[in-house]
Amino acid sequence: MVSLFNISKDEAIGRINEQWKNTIIGGSDHITYHEDTEYWANFIYYENGSYWWLEDWMKENTPKPRRYPKQ
């Protein structure tokens, strides 16, 4: 997130902690291991309803970041 979105390391860590705060991550079959770091950076950074993974959608839209800190 730091390099993709030009945010501070503290903000990136805060966003990651917010995303996973109620999740127990364990075992190699957990969903977190099925996507790469760029996927998770986008998933955590952009608000719900953004289709950042669809090239055609991105050509016509600008996804908005989730509010941070969450309020």
C-alpha positions as CSV (number, residue, x, y, z in Angstrom):
1,M,0.0,0.0,0.0
2,V,2.9,2.3,0.7
3,S,4.2,2.1,-2.8
4,L,0.9,1.6,-4.6
5,F,-1.0,4.4,-2.9
6,N,1.7,6.7,-1.6
7,I,0.5,6.4,2.0
8,S,2.6,6.2,5.2
9,K,3.8,2.9,6.6
10,D,1.8,3.6,9.8
11,E,-1.4,4.1,7.8
12,A,-0.8,0.9,5.8
13,I,-0.2,-1.1,9.0
14,G,-3.3,0.5,10.5
15,R,-5.4,-0.5,7.5
16,I,-4.1,-4.0,7.6
17,N,-4.8,-4.3,11.4
18,E,-8.3,-2.9,10.9
19,Q,-9.0,-5.4,8.1
20,W,-7.8,-8.5,9.9
21,K,-8.6,-7.6,13.6
22,N,-11.3,-10.2,14.1
23,T,-9.8,-12.9,11.9
24,I,-7.8,-15.9,12.9
25,I,-5.4,-16.7,10.2
26,G,-4.1,-20.2,10.3
27,G,-3.2,-23.1,8.1
28,S,-2.1,-23.0,4.4
29,D,-5.7,-23.3,3.2
30,H,-6.8,-19.9,4.7
31,I,-8.1,-17.4,2.1
32,T,-5.1,-15.0,2.7
33,Y,-2.8,-17.4,1.0
34,H,-4.8,-17.7,-2.2
35,E,-4.1,-14.1,-3.4
36,D,-1.0,-12.1,-3.8
37,T,0.1,-9.0,-1.9
38,E,-1.0,-6.6,-4.6
39,Y,-4.5,-8.1,-4.5
40,W,-4.7,-7.6,-0.7
41,A,-3.3,-4.1,-0.8
42,N,-6.1,-3.1,-3.2
43,F,-8.8,-5.1,-1.3
44,I,-7.9,-3.4,1.9
45,Y,-7.3,0.1,0.5
46,Y,-10.4,0.6,-1.7
47,E,-14.0,0.9,-0.4
48,N,-16.6,-1.7,-1.0
49,G,-18.3,-1.4,-4.4
50,S,-15.0,-0.6,-6.2
51,Y,-14.2,-3.0,-9.0
52,W,-10.4,-2.2,-9.1
53,W,-9.6,-5.7,-10.6
54,L,-11.8,-5.0,-13.7
55,E,-9.8,-3.1,-16.4
56,D,-12.9,-1.8,-18.2
57,W,-14.4,-0.5,-14.9
58,M,-11.1,1.2,-14.0
59,K,-11.0,3.0,-17.4
60,E,-14.4,4.7,-16.5
61,N,-14.1,5.1,-12.7
62,T,-11.8,6.2,-10.0
63,P,-12.1,3.9,-7.0
64,K,-12.2,5.7,-3.6
65,P,-10.1,4.6,-0.7
66,R,-11.9,3.4,2.5
67,R,-12.1,6.0,5.2
68,Y,-9.1,5.9,7.5
69,P,-9.2,5.8,10.3
70,K,-12.5,4.1,10.3
71,Q,-15.1,6.2,12.0
